[in-house]
Amino acid sequence: RSRGLGDVYKRQTDYRRLFFSVLKIVKDFEKSFGYRPKKITVNCSHPQSKFHRIREVFQRNFPDKPITQRELNSFCNQLIKDKISLEEKEIFTQVEEYVVDGQRGIVNPERMVAGNIEIIINVITIPVNIFNNIYSMFTEAGLELEDIVPEVIAKSSVYIEEESKSAGVMLLDLGWSKTKMAVFKNGILKNSMIFASGFDDSFDKFKNMFHLNDVEADRILKHTMITEENGFFIQAQQQEEIKEISIDNVKSILDKEFRKNLYYVRKLSLIHI
């Protein structure tokens, strides 16, 4: 079995905290299933994660012989080595298309005969130091890390049907500070990116509008989503009077900010499809 971790990165990764979080997950797993997991898969996102669409034409040494899977693997590995910098490490690769002697749309050219093969690959990378640190951390914990998977890929496997990926679909994971996007078409990942969502600015605007500190603002926003009350009574900062904040007013502000940011996210996403 494998157990994924969520978004393990904030502005700076605390590896010791992550280390003990992993140990807790393993302990909870053992308690639930009665044995220690043999392999673990981590799903992650990182602000410096990059999406690459790389391509290259390879001339075959023996054009009269059928193409083998070993030959294709060799070409793909060489393409990644040529196009991806040493500072990056791929955590997802997918062949989008083979072009065999000019013939496009080939899914699998194995056993075909051709003089040249153009390969188009989509790749998601994270900084190589982050990649190495994660593997070192699991080794220190005595655990086998089977794979590191981009969070958008992990979530798409849970929330999106294969039929939708074939027809064309966009996954948007909206967070307060970051939005993760993945676009699928014909079952292939066409684009993926992480960008600022702008909701942090909405939080600050809401906080400043009512003269709230972070704790008060966070409490009110969370309670607004579930309460049936009409408002909140709080003591204003550096003042003695008690002031009331209307629930309808809060929801109106949130709705306005959400729509504005969602429009921005949609516009930015469409540019990169």
N, C-alpha and C positions, 0 to 999 in steps of 0.2 A: 504494500500500500504506500501511497505517498500523501504528503500533507503540504499544502501550499501556504506560504506566508503572504500577507497582503502587501500593501505599499510600505516597504521597510525603510524608505528614505524620506527624510524631511529636508531641511536645508543642509544639515550635515549628519551623516550616519553615525550613530553611537553603537559601535560594534560590540562593546561589552553588554550593553542592554539587549541588543539583538541576540547575542550569544545565549544569555539566560532566558530570553523569550523562546528560543528554539528548544532549549532543554525542558522548559515548562510544557511546550507542545508535545514533545516526545513522552514526557511523564504522563500527561493527560491521555495520550494515545495508548500507552501501556495499561493505564488504569481501565480504559474503556474496552480494549480488545484482548488484554492478557498477554501481549508480547510486544517486543520492541520493533519498531518499523525498520525494515532492511534498507530501504532507499527512500530518499526524500526529494521532492521537487519543490523548488522555490519559484513563486511568481513574483515579479518585481517591476517597478518602474523607476526611472531616474531622470532628473531634469536634463541630463546630458545624453540621454538615449537618442539615437539617430536612426532614421529610416534611409536606406540606400536602395536605389534601383540601378543595378550594374549590368553591363553587357559587354560581350567581346566575341570576335570571330576567331575560331581555331581551325587551322589547316591540318588535315589528317595526314599522318605519315603513310598510311596504307589505304588510299581511297577506294580500292577495289574490294576490301574486306568489310564484312558487316560490323556495324558499330556495336561495341560491348558496353555493359553497365560499368565495368571497371574503367573504361576509357572516358565515359561521361563523368564519373566521379572525379577522375583526375583533372578533367577540364574545369569542373565546378570548383574544386579546391584551388586550382591555379588562378581562376578568376577572382575568387575571394582574396587570395594572397596578394594579387596585383592591385586590387581596387580598395581594399580596406586597410586603413593605416594601422601601424603597430600600436598606437595608443587606444585602439578600439578592439573589442572582442564581440563576435557575433553570438547572439543568444537565440536567433531565429533566422532560418534561411528557407526559402521556397523558390523553386524554379517556376517562373511565370510562363516561359515559352522557349521552345527550341525552333530555330530557323535553319532548315537543312537544305543546302544548295539553293537558297532563296525561297524555299517553300515554308511559309509561316504557319503558326498554329499547331505545331507538332507537340503533342503531350509527352510521348515517349519514343525517341528515334532508335531505340535498341533494335538491332538486326537489320536496320536500313543500311544502304550503301550510299556514301556521299563523299565529296571532296572536302567540304568544309561545314562546320557547325557553328552557328551563332547561338549563344546561351544568354538568356535574360533572367537574372536572379534578383529577388527582393530580400533584403537583409535588414534586421534590427540589431543594433549594437549598443553596448554600454561601455563606459571607460574600463580599460583592461585592469587598472588597479582595483576598481570596485569588484570586478569579476574574480580576481585573484584573492582579494580579501575575504570574499564570501566562501570560496573553496577552502581557504586556510582555516576559517572559523569552524567549518563543519568537520574538518580533519581534526582540529583541536578537541572538538566535542566527541570524537570517536564515531561520527556518523558518515554514511556514504551519501553524497549529494549526487543524485542521478542527473539532474538538469536544472538550468535556470531559464525560466520562460517569461517573456514579456507579459505584463499584467493584462494588457488589452487582448492578447491571444488567449490567455487563460479564461478571461471573462467571456470572450466570444464563444468559446466552446461550451460554456454553461448556458448563456442567454440567447444564442442565435442558432437557429436550425440551419442545416446544410443547404436546404432548399433556398433559404433567404440569402445565404452567401453566394449561391449560384446566380440568383436573380439580380443581386446587387443590394447592398445594405451598408449603413454606416453605424458604427457603435460609438456613442459618446458617453464617457464616464465623467460627469461633472462633479468637481470638488470645489471647496471654497477658494483655493489658490491655484489649482492646476486642473486642466481638462485633458483627458487622454482620448485620442480619436483613432479609429481604425476603419478603413474602407475596404469592402470585399466586393469582388465581381468575378463571376464565373468560378467561384470557389477559391479565388486567389486573393491574397492580401495585396491591395493596390497602393495603399499609403497608410502610414501610421505616424503620429506626432503627439508631442506633449507641449502645451502652451498655457500661458496664464489665462485663467478664466475670468478674472475680474471680481469674483465674489468677495474676496478679501476687502476690496475697496468698498463694496456695499456694506459689509460689516462695520467698517470704520465710519462710514457715513451715518449709519444708523446709530452707532455708539455716540458720535459727536452731536448728532441732532438732539438727542435726549440727555446729553451730558452724563453718560454712563461709563463705568469702568468695564474692563473686559469680562469680568466674572458676571456682573449684572446683565450686560448685553447678551452674553451667551445663555444665561439662565432664561431670560425673557424670550429669546428667539426659539429655544427648545420648547419652552412651555406653551408658546403661541401655537405650535403645531398640534397640541393635544388638548388644550383647555377649552372649556365651554364658558369660561368667565368672560366678562365684558372688558376687564382691564386689570392693570397692576397698580399697586400703591407702593412707591419706593421713596426713600429719603434722598433728596438731591445731594450731590457731592458738595462738600464744604458749605452746606446750608442746613438749616434746621427744619425747614418746612417739608411736608410730605407732598409729593406730587403724584398724579395719576397718569398712567399711560394707557391709552385706548388700544384694545386688541385689534379693532378694525383699522386703526391708524397704522399699527405695526404691519398688519397683513397687506395694507395698501402700499406701504413703502417697499416691502419685500417683493410684492408682485411686480411693481414698477421696475425695481432693480433687476429682478430675475429676467423679465422680458427683455430689458435692454442688453443684459449680458448674454442672454440666449441668442439674440439677434447677432451680436458680435461674434459669438462662437460659430453660429451657422455660416456667417459670411466668410470667416476665416477658414472654416472647414471646406466650403465649396471651392475656395481658391486652390486648395491642395488635393482635390479629387482628381 
